[in-house]
Amino acid sequence: MLNDLEATAIAVPHLGPDQVATLNPGAAAARGNIAVVAPGTGLGVGFLFWTGERYQACASEAGHTSFAPRNPQ
């Protein structure tokens, strides 16, 4: 069995620049962590980290955390 966002994260290193969306422009860190966020009926979250040889995909339960604004800012 595989978490759905972990499965999605596995594909991320294989995507081309025209297949991803940048949410916060800036300089990417070489071999930096990669977040996968999938809002839908819930908030699916997965991530990848560099092992020194390849990216490793991981599942997350971050979608179960509170994400609501707490103040006007």
Buried (B, 14 or more C-beta within 10 A) or exposed (E): EEBEBBEBBBEBEEEEEEEEEEEEEEEEEEEEEBEBBBEEEEBBBBBBEBEEEEBEBBBBEBBEEEEEEEEEE
